[in-house]
Amino acid sequence: MDDTQRRLGNLETSVNQISGDVREIKAVLPHLATKAELKEQLGEVQADLCAIKAVLPHLATKESVKALEVALEEVEGSLKEDSMALRAEMHARDTRNLMWLIGTAITMTSMAYSVARFVDRPAPHLTTAHSLSMPGHASSELIVARASEHPQHWVTCRRPSV
């Protein structure tokens, strides 16, 4: 009987373990998907897979990406060459414009100096200069320089108002 008691004890332990497992399965069972729900999910996954298959041929491959990188490097190199040529041309144009500016400034300075020397000399035929006020115009004063006794030869200038 001892052997029977021992076996019976083992059987009870096994039954208790099985009943605990059954309880756990019953607790999880309501959360498991049904066959209909699985079919619905499978349909959605298949639709997503079809969409991916449709887009896949239009995606770039490693080779096409490498070819694009090489083409971009060539374009970048030609842009650098063009920009360097443009900078050199702009520098040459700036140098040319600067030389013209310096030449023009020297010419204008010498012309202004010549005119100033010519204008600065007193005219030998002007004998006297008078300051007159015009009647009714107190602020505008006239300077009359006489070259002769005849009024038609007089030179009149307005003095700038201050």
Residue pairs with C-beta under 8 A, 6 or more apart in sequence:
33 41
60 68
123 147
125 147
125 148
126 145
126 146
126 147
126 155
127 146
127 147
127 148
128 145
128 146
129 143
129 144
129 145
129 146
130 143
130 144
130 145
130 146
131 141
131 142
131 143
131 144
132 141
132 142
132 143
132 144
133 140
133 141
133 142
134 140
134 141
134 142
139 161
140 158
140 159
140 161
141 158
141 159
142 156
142 157
142 158
142 159
143 156
143 157
143 159
144 154
144 155
144 156
145 154
145 155
146 153
146 154
147 153
147 154
147 155
